[in-house]
Amino acid sequence: MKYSLEQGSWYLYDERGNLVLKTDELTIGYTEDDCFGTVLHKHGQKDYVLRWAQQMTQAGLDDAHVLFLTKDTPVEEVNKIISTTGYLASFIQRHTVEINPTFQIA
């Protein structure tokens, strides 16, 4: 899977080049804890990732985080985040990002 940024939208393609997702807002869902560190769980449309985070919160898990990526985020960085174990943690350390660790359950 690889993202590209085309005409102001994020496109996700599978290994065969088939379009899987098109979104204007790319969001990352992850957890952080002392045992496993920073672990990527979800990526894609904002609503999809926020639903996952709300489910985690409703289940009593408080280590879920959401990261909203801007269109200024280099595509190479995004693809490393989704394909390389541990890369998300170093990305967060190196960049100023908007992180929302708390969620309101509607």
N, C-alpha and C positions, 0 to 999 in steps of 0.2 A: 504494500500500500504506500502511496506517495501523494502528498499534497502539491498543488501548484496554485499560484495566484494569477487569475486571468480576469481581466476587465473588472477589477475591484472585488471579485468574489473568490472564495477558497473552493477549490475542486479537489476531491479525493478520488484517485484512480487505483484500481486493483492491479495485480501483477501483469494482467493481460492488456492493460490500457483501457479497461471499461470504467466508465464513470460510475462511482458509487455514491457520491455526495456532492452537493453544491450548497454552500452556505455563505452568508455575508459576515457572520460572526463565528469565529473559530474559538472553541472553548476546550479546556483540558480539565479533567477530573482526576484527582489523585489523593492518596493518603500519605501521611507521614507518621512514623512511630519509631520507637527506639530499637525494635527488633528487626524490622525490614527496611527502614529508612524511607525514602521517597519512592512511591510506587504508582505508576500510571495505571489508571483503571478505564477511563473513558476519554474519547476525544470526538469532536464534531460539532453539531449544532448546539447552540446555547441551551435551548429548552431540554434537549436530550440529556445533556450533562447535568443540568440543574435538577432534573427529575431523579437522576441517580444519586446526587448529593442529598436530596430531601429524603430519599429512601434510606440512605445510610444514617441520617440524623434520626429518622423515625425508628430505626432499629436500635438506637442507643449508641451508635458509633460516632464519636466526636472528632475523629481524626481526618475527616473528608474535607478536601479543599477544592476550590474552583479557580482556575487561572484563565483570564480572558486575554487572548492574543490580539494584538493590533495588526493591521495590514502592513505595518512597518517591520514586523518580525520577519527576518529573512526566511525564505522557504526552506533553505538548507537546514536551518535550525529546527524548524517545525518537523521536518522529516527525520532528523536525528532524535528528536523527542519521542516520536512514535515508534522508532525502530531500534534504538540503542538503550539497553538496560542501564539505568543510572544516569543517563544524560539529562533527564528532567531536573534532577537535583542540582547539577552544575549550571544548568541554564538559569534556574531561579537565583542562584548565588551571583551570577554574572550580570543579570539584567534587572532593571527596574520594571516590575510588573504589577498589575492590579490583582491582588489576591483577596478573595472573599472567604474567610474561614467559617463564617456563620451563615445560617440559612433561615429564612422565615418559612414556616410551613403554613400553607393556606388551608 
